[in-house]
Amino acid sequence: MERERFIRLIKLSLICILAVAGNLLLGNFCVYFMKFPLFLDTVFNVAVTFAAGLIPGLVTVLLSYLVIAFRNNSFSPFILCGIAEVIIVYRLKPAEQKNKHSGETLVSVFAKLMVLYIACFLAISVLGGMIDFFFYGIWSNPKLYFSAEDAFKIGLLRSGIPLLAMDILSRVPVNVVDRFIVVFGGYFVSRLIVKLNK
């Protein structure tokens, strides 16, 4: 029994480490190579949460942000977005179905993933905007890089809306696409993880 637990712990540790590498590679590939105005740096956080549960998902988030902090030599408050997303995914993820070939199951899984997508999209847009507002606006921390939502802020600044609303709304166009890929992509990657982990 102890041996089985140890083997499971080793497998989960390897999955988390590979997921961290996947987050960094996919995020860097999209931003620096493909020049997509998306983040896509949490797909594997979501995949691990779908496949292995809350604690491995949170471990993947923490390890990902530790690597980013080490690489950039600075703390990222957006770790709160990663933690919030993993908790939302864990709470709203589709339950495992025994009969996977039924059409009703596919429809219900799709419906639950859509609800999860909407919840993540709204939560990450609001939380990310609030973090941006306080961390860069109120506390005047320097922003080290130009990110996807900054392009939308320029247009919103001209409309004269309050800064907090601007920080939240500027994330909406990015997160509409980004969270869809993260939730659905993370779900399909998780199915692969489950198959390989059997």
C-alpha positions in Angstrom: 0.0 0.0 0.0 2.8 2.4 0.9 4.6 1.5 -2.3 1.5 2.3 -4.4 1.1 5.7 -2.7 4.8 6.5 -3.3 4.5 5.5 -7.0 1.4 7.7 -7.3 3.2 10.6 -5.6 6.1 10.3 -8.0 3.7 10.1 -11.0 1.8 13.2 -9.8 5.1 15.1 -9.2 6.3 14.3 -12.8 2.9 15.3 -14.2 3.1 18.7 -12.3 6.7 19.3 -13.5 5.8 18.5 -17.1 2.7 20.7 -16.8 4.9 23.6 -15.6 7.2 23.1 -18.6 4.1 23.0 -20.9 2.7 26.2 -19.5 6.0 28.0 -20.0 6.6 26.6 -23.5 3.0 27.3 -24.7 2.9 30.8 -23.3 6.3 31.8 -24.7 5.5 30.1 -28.1 2.2 32.1 -28.4 3.6 35.4 -27.3 7.1 35.5 -28.7 7.0 33.2 -31.7 3.5 33.3 -33.0 2.8 36.9 -31.7 -0.7 36.0 -30.6 -2.3 38.5 -28.2 -3.2 35.8 -25.8 -1.8 34.4 -22.5 -2.4 30.7 -22.8 0.0 30.1 -19.9 -2.5 28.2 -17.8 -3.7 25.4 -20.1 -1.7 22.8 -18.2 -2.8 24.1 -14.8 -6.4 23.4 -15.9 -5.4 20.0 -17.4 -3.8 18.8 -14.2 -6.8 20.0 -12.2 -9.2 18.1 -14.5 -7.1 15.0 -14.4 -5.7 14.9 -10.8 -7.6 17.3 -8.6 -7.3 20.5 -6.7 -3.9 20.0 -4.9 -1.9 18.9 -8.0 -3.5 21.8 -9.8 -2.5 24.3 -7.1 1.0 22.8 -7.0 1.3 23.3 -10.8 0.2 27.0 -10.4 2.7 27.6 -7.6 5.6 25.9 -9.4 4.8 27.8 -12.7 4.9 31.2 -10.9 8.0 30.3 -9.0 9.8 29.6 -12.3 8.4 32.8 -13.7 9.5 34.8 -10.6 13.0 33.3 -10.9 13.2 34.0 -14.6 12.0 37.6 -14.3 13.6 38.2 -10.9 10.2 39.6 -9.7 7.0 38.5 -8.0 3.8 38.3 -10.2 0.6 39.1 -8.3 -1.3 37.3 -11.1 -0.6 34.1 -9.3 -4.0 34.9 -7.7 -5.6 34.5 -11.1 -4.0 31.1 -11.5 -5.2 29.9 -8.1 -8.7 31.3 -8.6 -8.9 29.5 -12.0 -7.8 26.2 -10.6 -10.4 26.4 -7.7 -13.2 27.3 -10.2 -12.2 24.4 -12.5 -12.1 22.0 -9.6 -15.5 23.1 -8.3 -17.3 23.2 -11.7 -15.6 20.4 -13.7 -17.7 17.7 -15.3 -18.0 14.6 -13.2 -16.4 11.4 -14.6 -19.0 9.5 -16.6 -19.0 5.7 -16.8 -20.8 5.5 -20.1 -18.7 7.7 -22.2 -20.3 6.8 -25.5 -23.7 8.2 -24.9 -24.7 11.3 -26.8 -26.3 12.8 -23.6 -23.0 12.5 -21.8 -21.2 14.5 -24.6 -23.8 17.2 -24.5 -23.8 17.4 -20.7 -19.9 17.6 -20.7 -20.0 20.3 -23.3 -22.6 22.3 -21.4 -20.6 22.0 -18.1 -17.4 23.1 -19.9 -19.3 26.1 -21.4 -20.5 27.1 -17.9 -16.9 26.6 -16.6 -15.6 28.7 -19.5 -18.0 31.6 -18.7 -17.2 31.4 -15.0 -13.4 31.5 -15.7 -13.7 34.2 -18.3 -15.7 36.5 -15.9 -13.6 35.8 -12.8 -10.2 36.1 -14.5 -11.2 39.3 -16.3 -12.4 41.0 -13.0 -9.7 39.6 -10.8 -6.9 40.3 -13.3 -8.2 43.9 -13.8 -8.4 44.5 -10.1 -4.8 43.2 -9.6 -3.6 45.4 -12.5 -5.4 48.4 -11.0 -3.9 48.0 -7.5 -0.5 46.6 -8.4 0.4 48.9 -11.3 -1.9 51.8 -10.7 -2.3 52.4 -7.0 1.0 50.9 -5.8 2.9 52.2 -8.9 4.9 49.1 -9.5 6.8 49.2 -12.9 5.3 47.0 -15.6 8.2 45.0 -17.2 6.5 44.0 -20.4 3.7 45.0 -22.8 0.9 42.5 -22.6 -2.2 41.7 -24.8 -4.7 43.8 -22.8 -2.5 46.9 -22.9 -3.4 47.5 -26.6 -7.1 47.7 -25.6 -6.4 50.2 -22.8 -5.3 52.8 -25.2 -8.7 53.0 -26.8 -10.5 52.8 -23.5 -8.4 55.6 -22.0 -9.8 58.0 -24.7 -13.4 57.2 -23.6 -12.8 58.6 -20.2 -14.0 55.6 -18.2 -12.7 55.0 -14.6 -9.3 53.3 -14.4 -10.6 50.2 -12.6 -13.3 49.6 -15.2 -10.7 50.2 -18.0 -8.4 47.5 -16.4 -11.2 45.0 -16.2 -12.7 45.8 -19.7 -9.4 45.7 -21.4 -9.1 42.0 -20.5 -12.5 41.0 -21.9 -11.5 40.7 -25.6 -8.3 38.7 -24.6 -10.0 36.4 -22.1 -13.0 35.6 -24.4 -10.7 33.7 -26.6 -8.0 32.8 -24.1 -10.2 31.1 -21.5 -12.1 29.2 -24.2 -8.8 27.6 -25.3 -7.6 27.1 -21.8 -10.8 25.4 -20.5 -11.5 23.2 -23.6 -7.8 22.6 -24.4 -7.1 21.8 -20.8 -10.0 19.3 -20.7 -8.7 17.5 -23.8 -5.1 17.4 -22.5 -6.5 16.0 -19.2 -8.0 13.1 -21.0 -4.6 12.3 -22.4 -3.0 12.6 -18.9 -5.7 10.2 -17.5 -5.0 7.6 -20.3 -1.2 7.8 -19.8 -1.6 7.6 -16.1 -3.5 4.3 -16.1 
